[in-house]
């Protein structure tokens, strides 16, 4: 349904354009819009609030320390 779609014009570097063409070909997509959606879908989990919150804690130096790999794997 096109009613929830947004039409934009963007300027991208040639390398980005080539990468979008590769994604388009690899997944058999009709256009670069679909290729952009694939890229966004791949990175979307990293944009969830929980991920951002954990990332901000790490950047502030608030992270958990583990004594061993086994302790980490238990988490």
Secondary structure by P-SEA (a helix, b strand, c coil): cccccccbbbbbcaaaaaaaaaaaaaaccccaaaaaaaaaaaacccccaaaaaaaaaaaacbbbbbccaaaaaac
